[in-house]
């Protein structure tokens, strides 16, 4: 047979030979190969340690060790053949209802659904690996983790920017060009226009964040905007009129809607069209710098570029602002909200993101990688300018 010929042992089952090779490489005796402790250690040695980071490897070992300890308490032994789908389900319920952990401050806390699902994922990886390398007949019931559902996770709750944080973010946007200036000695000449990086587009970045604030668009919706969707679409008209809108904004589910723009978004788009958007045939509203070698055909931005732009604005904000408003850009998805006089959260009928209402609460997807070390003073000018996006 081809299978036995490839194994090099014509009289052996290929699965038995594969298991023997694994045990030999691991340097563990064949005795005791029916216990959870044996296969957990074999899995960690062969597939985890040296492959994953020490922190992740330690977490996987702890999670699998908890399952083995739970089996020992229930059965008095840890034979792997006794593990069935019913036992995995009962362990999931045990982690959900009775398993607790003690925090550093002494408080006792139950496991969150995401942590329980993480335990189940590591157990599933163990049995998937064991089923491949174990001798035939060891797991007669197959993979016991198959068919065990994960716990449903709660819907993520948006975190709101306070009025003070909205004010400081908009203040940074008003001064965004200054952070792009090149401030070295060779750039300190008598030129009327300060030198800046060739790829820098501060006016475009300010317009993008202003649209996120004022219209609550998703990042994919922003990059898919065409110039023809903007009404009016000339700088002079945008500065003169009091109403501007984006028509036919393509959202999820092939939906289209009309979004009205506030004064910040309207004036930001007017400045961008007048000063930074080149007169080319590209239909996209927001274009990447033409000097970028990896620029897409047509110059349309990617959704990841929006992350970079907004993240850099958040980093500048946290370097500039001191006090309770620092790290306001850490929210994965935030919306400016006016707190109630009693300090309670906004009422449930607060306008949701991406609403069609012209008076909707402005929303944005502020997502920034802010510095992890606290700073007592703003970074120097030349250093700050080097952290800006060049998309």
N, C-alpha and C positions, 0 to 999 in steps of 0.2 A: 504494500500500500504506500501511496505517496506520503501520507502523514507520518507513518512510522519510519520511512526511509529518511525523511528530513530530520527526524529527531536523533538519528544515530543509534537508536536502540530498538531493533525490529520487534523485540518481544514485549515492549512496554507501551502502555497507553500514552499518546502524546501529551495529554493533560498531566499525567503522573510525572512524565519526564520534565515538563515545563516547571511543575511545582518543585521537583528535586533540584533543578538548576537555580531557582530563586532561593531556596533554603541554603544551598551551598554558597551562593554569593553572599547571603546575609550572614553566614557563619553561625547559624543556629541549628541545633539538633532536630531531627525529624520527630523525636518524642515531644509530646505536648502540642502537636499541631492541630488539636481539636478545640482549643480554648480561645476565647476572645483576646486574652492577654497576648497569646502567641501571635495572632494575626494582626492585632493592632500594632505590636512592635515591628512585625515584618513590613507592614504597610508604611509606617512612619520612616523606617530605615530606607526602604527602596524608593518611595515616591514622594516623601515630604521633606525630610531633613536634607539639607544641601540643595534642595530645589526651591522651596519656599523660604521666605525670610525667617529668621529666628523667632520673631514675634508671632508670625502666623503659624509656624510649626508648633510653637508652644500652645497656642490657642487650640489647634486641632487636637493635640495630645490631651489637653484638659477636657475637651468635649467628649472625646472617645472614652477617656477614663471615667467620666461620669456615667456613661452608659454601662460600662463594665461593672462599676460599683453598684449600680441599680440592679443589674442582673444577679450579682452575687447576693444581694439582700433578699431578692425574691425567690431564687431557686436554691441558693446555697452552693452553686457552682456557676462557671462562666463558659459552659460548652457552647460553641458557636452554632451547632446544629439545632439548639433549642430556641433560637431566635426566629420568630415568625412575624408576619405583618401585624398580628394582634399585639405582640409585645412592643413593637415600635410605636404603634398607636397609643398604647397605654403609657409609654415613656413620654410621648408628646404631651399627653394630658397631665402627666406628673410634672413636667417642666412648666406647663402653663398654670397649674393650680396650686401646687404645693412647694415646688422648688423655689428657694429664695437665695439671695446673696447678701452679704453684709458689706456695706460700703466703708470707705476709709473713716468717715465720721461716726460710724457705729450704727447708722440707720439700716434697716432691713428693707430690701426692695425685691419685688417679684420680677421674674424675667419678662422682658418685652417680647411681643410676637416676633419681631425681627431676630432677636437672639435665639428664640426657640427654633425658628426656621434655619438659622445658621448651624445649630446643633444637628438638625436633621440632614442638612446638606453634607456635612462632614461625615455623618454615619452612612449616607448613601454612597459617598465616594469610597469609603472603606469596603463596603460589601460589593461594589462594582469591581474594585481591584481584586478582592479576595475570590470572587466568582471566576475570574480569569485565571488566577494563579493557583487556586486550591485544587487538591486532588478531586477527581470526579466522585460524586457521592457524598462529599462533605456537606454541601448545602443542597440537600435533597428537595427543599421547598423553593429553591431559587433565591433571588434577591428579596429579602424581607422588607426592604424599604420601598419596593414598587407598589404603587397604589395608595400610599400613605400621603394624604394631602397636606400641604403646608397651611399654616395659619393665615387667615386674611389679615392684611395690614391696614391700619387706619389711614384714611385719606390725609395727605399732608396739609397742614394748616399754613396759610400765608402769613408772613410776619410783616406788619405795617411799619412804614417809615413815619416817624413823628413829623409834625410841622417844622420843628427845629432842624431835623435832619434833611428834610426837603429843601429848606432854605440854604443850608450849607452846601448841599450837592449842587444846587443851581448857581451858587456863588462860584464854585469851582468851574462850572461850565462857562460862566461869563469870562473867566480869566484863562481859558484853556490854551489860547495861543501863546501866552507867556511861558507855559511849561514846555513848549516845543522849541523855544529859541535856543540856538547854539551860543553858549556864553564863554567859550574859550577866548584866549587872547587874540588869536588870529581873526576871530569874528567880531571883535570890538572895534569896528571901523566907524566911519562917518556916513555909512549908508543910511538912507532914509528908512528902508525896510529892513528890520532885523533878520539875520540869517536864521534858517531853520533846516531841519533834516529834509532831504529831498523827498522822502516817502511820507512825511507828516501831512495829515489832513485834519487839523483841529476843528475847522469850521464844519466839515462833514461829520466828524465825531459828535460835535455839539448838537447838530441837527438830528442825528440818529437817536441820541439819548433823549432829546426833547420830544421826538415822536413817540418813543417808548413811554415817556412820562405822560404825554398828553393824549395818546390814542390807545394805549394798552395792547399794542400788537405783539404777537409772538415774533421770535427772531426770524423764523422762516418766512413769515409774512412781510417783515421789513425788507429782507434781501430780495424777495420776489416782487417788490413794488416797481412799477414802470413809471416813467415820467408822464406818460399819457393819463395815468390814474389821478394825477394831481390837478385840481381845479381851484383857482387859476394856476398856471404853471410858469409865469414869468416873474422875475424878481420885483419889478415895479408894481405889478398888480397884487402880489402877495403882501407887499408893504402897505398898499393903499386900502385894500378891502378889509373888512372885519370878519369875514367868514371864508374859510378855506376847508376843503374836504378831500379825502381820498376815496374815489369811487371804485367799486368792483374789487375790493380787497379779498383775495382768495384765502379762505381759512380751511379748517379741517372739514372732512366730509364733502369736499367740492362745494362748499358754501361760499357765497359772496355777500359782502355788506359794504355800506358806506360809513366812513369814519370821519367825524368832524375834528378839526385841529384847533387847538388853543393858540393864544398869541405867541407863546414861546416857540411852539413847533412851527408856526407860520413864519415868524421872523427868522428862525434858524434856517428853514428851508430857503428863504429868500437870500440870505447871506451865502449859503452854500451854492445856490445856482448862479449867483453873481460872481463869486470869487474862486471857487474850487472845482466846480463841475466843468469838465472840458466840453467843447462843442463837437461831439462826435455822433456817430450813428447808433450808438448803443441804446437800446430801449430802457435799460435799468436806470432807476432813479439815483441810487447810491453806487458810485463807482470806486474801484481801487485805484491807487496811484499808477499812472502809466509807466513809471520808472521801475516798478516791481517786475522782476524777471519771471516769477511764477504766477503772474496775473492771468486770470481766466480769460478765455476769448470773450470779448464784449465787456470785460471789466466788472462783471457782477460779483458782489461779495458773497462769501460763504456764511452759513449760520455760525460757524465757529469764530469767524472774525468778529461778529457781534459780541460774543463772549469776551474776546480779547479787548475790544474797545471799551465796553462797559466795565470790565475788570480793571483796566488801567485808570479809568475815571475814579473808581472806588478806591484804588490804592493812593492816588493823588489826594483824594478827599481825606483819607485817614492819616496821611502825612501832614496835611495842612491844618486839620481841626483837632483841637484838644478838648478834653472833658467828656461828658456823657454821650456826645454825638459821634465819638470815634467808633470805628468798626460798624457803621450803619450799613455798609455795603456787603456785609456777610450774608444777608438774606438771599436764599436761593430764588425766591420770587416774592417781591415786596410791592406794596401799594401805599402811596401816601394816604393817610387817614387822619381825620380830626378826632382826637379822643373826647369822650364825653366829660362833662364837668366833674363827675364823681370818680373818674379814672377807670371806669369799666370799659371792656372792649367794645368795638363798634357794634351797632345792632345788626341782627341777621339780614335785614333788608338792604344793607349797604350794596351799592352797585357793584356787580361782579366784573372781573377783568374782561376785556374784549366786548364790552357792551356796545350796542348800537346807539344808545342815548347820547345826544350831544353834550349833555351835562353830566356825563358819567364821571365818577371819581377817577382821576388820572392814575394809571397803573404803569408799572415797569417791571422788567425782569432783571433787576440788579443782581449780578452774580460776579463776585470779585474774590480774588485770592489775596486777602489783606495780609500784611506782615504779621507773623506770629509773635514777634518780640515787640513789647511796647516801646515807643519812642517818646522822649521827653521834649524833643524839639523837631521842627520840620527839617527835612533833608535839604542839603545845600542845592543851589540852583542848578549847577552843571550835572550833579548826580540825579536830580529829579528829572531833568530832560532826557537822560539816558534810559529811563524806565518806561517811556511812552511807547505806544504801539506804532509800528511802521506799516500797518496793513494798508 
